Amino acid sequence: MDRYRLSNEGFEKFKRTKIRMYAEDQTMDGYDILNCLYEHGSSTIEEIEKYTGLRYDQVVHMMESFFPWGYIERLDVG
């Protein structure tokens, strides 16, 4: 089962985003997914589904949008 985590760059970017969004009381698409990875270190898609309440296809779609920006990375498990 694949696990995903925030990349080092993604961790720093999200930490700054989280602080800014909290101060401005705003939300962003995919925030819950990134926050799950931020809080838990690494997670499977199924774990992210449970944490966020999103459907599998929604999680996959959002995660695919984060890969090109370098926010998340797939861990080699097994």
N, C-alpha and C positions, 0 to 999 in steps of 0.2 A: 504494500500500500504506500503510495507516494505521500511524502510530507513536504510541506512548503513553509518557508520562513521569510521574514523581511531580510533583504540583503543588508549589508552594513550601511550602504548609502541610503537604502529605503528606510532603515531604522532611524537614521538621523533626519531624513526628510520628513518622515511621519511624526517624529517627536516635535519638530518645529511646527508642522501643520496642526497637530493636536493642541498645542499651546495657543496658537493663533485662533483656531476655531473655537476653543473654549472661551477665550477673551471676547470674541465677536459673537458668540452664541449662534454659530452657523453649523451647517452640516455639509457633507460632500458625498457624492456617489462612491460607494465602496468603503466608506469610513469604517463600518462595522467589521468588514473583512480585514482591513489593515489593523484595526484595533485588536482583533482576535489574535493575529500573528504577533503584534506588539506585546500583548499581555501574556501569551502562552509560549512564546519562543518559536514553536513550530506546531503545525496542525495538519491533519488530513482534510480533504474537502468535506468529508462527513462530519468531522468535528466543527469545522467552520459553519456548516449548515445548522448544526444544533445551536451554536453560539449566536448566530445572526438571525435565525428564523427564516433565512432565504432558502429557495429551492436549489437543488443541485445545479440545474442549468444556469440559474442566475449567478451562483458562486463561480462556476467555470467561466462564464462570459466576463464577469468583472475581473477575475484573476488574469484572464488572457489580455485584458487591456492594461494591466499593471506590468506585465513582463517587458514590453518594449521600453518602458520608462525606468526599468532597473529597480523597481520597488521590491519585487519578490523573486525568490529563486526556489527551484525544486531541489530537495535534498535527495541524495542517492542512498536509499535504504535497501539493504539486502544484497 
